[in-house]
Amino acid sequence: MMSVQNLNLNYSTFIQFIIKFILKYLIKKEKELQINKQFQIDQNLQTQESDYTKTLNIEISNFSSQTCQIIDYPKQIIEQKKYYLIKNQQIKILKCDA
């Protein structure tokens, strides 16, 4: 009788160990997936920002006779041509002098 109870206890302990191991593995995988997802989001944002910068540079080169600077909105009022740059949820104005 004693050996059967001992065996059941060992079996139960073994099952608990397996369950804990599986849970730790799943938690680790979930963290890896979250990190990969965040990395992918960061890559997408960098690509979008890079694409927008290229577009902005093209716009500036089309007005090559003008000198341009980026001004925070609404700190200054601009009376000349305005080009809006939306970056990181902030509105910027590209001021180009003729």
Stockholm file with secondary structure:
# STOCKHOLM 1.0

chainA/1-98         MMSVQNLNLNYSTFIQFIIKFILKYLIKKEKELQINKQFQIDQNLQTQESDYTKTLNIEISNFSSQTCQIIDYPKQIIEQKKYYLIKNQQIKILKCDA
#=GR chainA/1-98 SS CHHHHHHHHHHHHHHHHHHHHHHHHHHHHHHHHHHHHHHHHHHHHHHHHHHHHHHHHHHHHHTTTSEEEEEETTTSCCCSCEEEEEETTEEEEEEEEC
#=GC SS_cons        CHHHHHHHHHHHHHHHHHHHHHHHHHHHHHHHHHHHHHHHHHHHHHHHHHHHHHHHHHHHHHTTTSEEEEEETTTSCCCSCEEEEEETTEEEEEEEEC
//
